[in-house]
Amino acid sequence: MASGRTAIALVAIATGIKLLLFPAYHSTDFEVHQWTLDYPPLFAWFERLLSLGARLVDPRMLEVSNLGYETPAVVQYQRSTVIATEFALLIVVWIVSRGQSASTRNLSLGLVALHPGLLIVDHIHFQYNAIVGAICAASLGPVLATGQASALLGRLFPFGRGLVHAYWAPNAWALYAGLDKLAGLALRALGRSAGADSASMTGGLVGVARFQVLPQIGSGWTFGLSLLAMAPCLVRTWKRPEPFEFPAAVLYCTLVSFFWGYHVHEKAILMVTVPAAVFALADRAPGDSVRQLFFLSVLSTYSLFPLLFRPQEYAIKVGSGVGMKGI
């Protein structure tokens, strides 16, 4: 009972903090993700469910042509839906941590409920990352049954959008793109042509951008490098399958996909750091892995800081990062 009361108190504190973030900055994703089909197919039905409540709050927010409509009631409703749907993730964390001590279960719940990455991306920047994973999994069956597999592949593998996102994810291709920038600057300083148009990688616009000096990287290369990096883990798991080691293998392969994948968004690191927070406390992380996982969480939180560029949110993002490091 004491464990349950502590869990309720943790969730209540986390919810209170998220309510205080209502007036904070939100990106254009507020418009994009308000009534969008940019997420998995079942997300449309999720939005349909949200629209039932939205009609009661302010019917004008349901007008598709009413772009840029942001009354206080609209913002409060949208922010509230993010908080409400995140409870699904918290329930999963509580269930998965069964068998652990009460303090470990509560710490796991607190780490996810107050995860700085989710606070920055979902509750300030405004997205639904906490619930979209479950929606994605539930979407696959109906999509395949209706013959829309090719459309799904087009969304899952955006080869027409370039190797790197407009805001570079902190992975191998950010280093590669940065090296290309430096090489271009060096060539121009020497009075030589830098090849492709230089106004590309950092313009903030979505599209296929070409490297100026270094060879172009296609999706085949990213797939091959990802598979090569995963190979030791996959072979070991195949030869010696251990149930308790399987979560670590999944986390490793997800991290490899983030590091070597094609057109990876910076927010995709949450697919590693959020489950890692639970995994690290479940007595299943071997050796020094716990410290490494938390180091990764701190590093990934720092990489999300540019999403919040206003001075008003500076203390929030820095405080969340310091809090994670303190743990």
Order of alpha helices (4+ residues) and beta strands (2+ residues): alpha-alpha-alpha-alpha-alpha-alpha-alpha-alpha-alpha-alpha-alpha-alpha-alpha
